[in-house]
Amino acid sequence: MIKKGILLISIIFISTLNANYEKGQEIFLKKCSSCHGKFIDMKTLKTNFFEKKNKLLNLATPTVNMLAYAIMDSPKHIGDKEDPEMQQVEIEEFLNSYLTNPDINNSICEPSIIKYYDKKESVDYKLSDEDISNLAIYFMEYKKQRLKKNPKKVRILSNNFDEEELLTEARESNKKVLVYATSKTCHFCKKMDKEVLSLNDVEDEIQKDFIFLKVDIEDVALPFNLKKGYRGMTPTFFALNNNGELENKYPGSWNKKDFLLILKENKNK
């Protein structure tokens, strides 16, 4: 009975969070989207600002995903993800302050990019405290909600990788995790990439049951404590459950038929 009660509370909490996200999205579309553009992938944004000096896109304001990144993941991000309730309060305070007085010195955007933007004028958006709260949740949940609707076929491990965030996503989507250890100098990795992993039907099978994480071991360490007992062979595939526990390990290169059998053997029953 207690477990059922806890589950019910969790469901209500998640439903409320999603409702607030939807309300925040609606507010953003009505009040903010006329200035702040739609999603543009980070690779294109980096090319635009750091290689083309904004001459590719001519952006005068950050896009919606740039705002979410600045608030949640940038070096000047707001609050602590480990304490989401307090983080929400801090984001609300920032939004109230910045929208009332958009001082460039109070911006959390990348300093080398701000110079390309138009000066933001103070505008009365007529936002209630509830509106600000919903906007805060919208930015907090933006990345997760976008991944749900547009899951990446391959995640590339970076130094700021959040293991628990990925496992939470895996649990919520009832998927396992497939970690692919590779390296830039690995001939058989390149062969597998071209002849197996890039095939549409293989990609579809991976996408259906796994979150696929690609790790270049020359650049970053293996996550989930996988380096224990690992001898450095590339390619190697690690199948993990959505608690991050290793279930199977497959060193070596595989043809399409055998690789599909590996996927079938490890998917959730």
C-alpha positions, 0 to 999 in steps of 0.5 A, a space after each residue: 500500500 505504501 509503495 502504491 502511495 509513493 508511486 501515485 505521488 511520483 506520477 502526480 509530481 511528474 504530471 505537474 512538472 510536465 504541465 508546467 513545462 507546457 505552460 512555460 512553453 506556451 508563455 515563451 512562444 507568446 512572449 519571447 519567440 518573436 525575438 528568440 528564434 527556434 532551435 538551431 543545432 550546436 554544431 551550426 551555432 559554433 560554426 556561425 560564431 567561432 568560424 564565421 563571426 555570425 555572418 552565417 546566421 546573423 543572429 541578433 539574439 540567442 535561440 531558445 536552445 542557447 538560452 536553455 544551455 546558458 541557464 542550465 549547462 554553460 560555465 555561468 549556469 544558474 543554480 545546482 542541478 542536485 537541488 532542483 527546487 532551489 535551482 528553480 528559485 534561483 532561475 526565477 530570480 534571474 529571469 525577474 531581474 534580467 527581464 526587468 533590467 536587461 543589463 549586459 553585465 548581468 547576462 549569462 551568455 558567452 562573452 565572446 558571443 554577446 558582442 554580436 547581439 542587439 542591445 536588449 531594451 527593458 520591456 514589460 512582458 506582463 508576466 505573473 509570478 506563476 508565469 515566471 515559475 513556468 518559464 523557469 521549469 520550461 528552461 530546466 526541462 527543455 533539453 530533456 523534453 527535446 531529447 524525448 521528442 528528438 532522441 539522438 541516434 548516437 551520443 558522444 561522450 564528453 568531459 561534462 557527461 552526466 551519468 545519472 541524467 542519461 540513466 534517468 532518461 533510459 529508465 523513463 524510456 524503458 531502454 538499456 544503454 549501449 556503450 561503444 568504445 572506439 578510437 580515431 586510429 581504429 581501422 575496424 571501428 571505421 569499418 563497422 561505422 561504415 558497413 554496419 552502424 550507419 545502416 538504417 535498419 541497424 540504427 532503427 534497432 539501436 534507437 528502439 531499445 537502447 541509448 547509444 553512447 559512443 566513447 573515443 577512449 583517446 579523448 575521454 575515460 569510459 563511464 559507468 566504471 567500465 574501465 575496470 577489466 577493460 584491456 583497451 580493445 577497440 571496438 568493444 561494445 558494453 551492454 548495460 541495464 538502465 541502472 548502469 550495471 554491466 550485463 554483457 561485453 562484446 570486444 571486436 568488430 561484428 558484421 551486420 547479422 551478428 550485431 543485430 543478434 547482439 542487440 536482440 540478446 540485450 534488449 529489454 524483454 
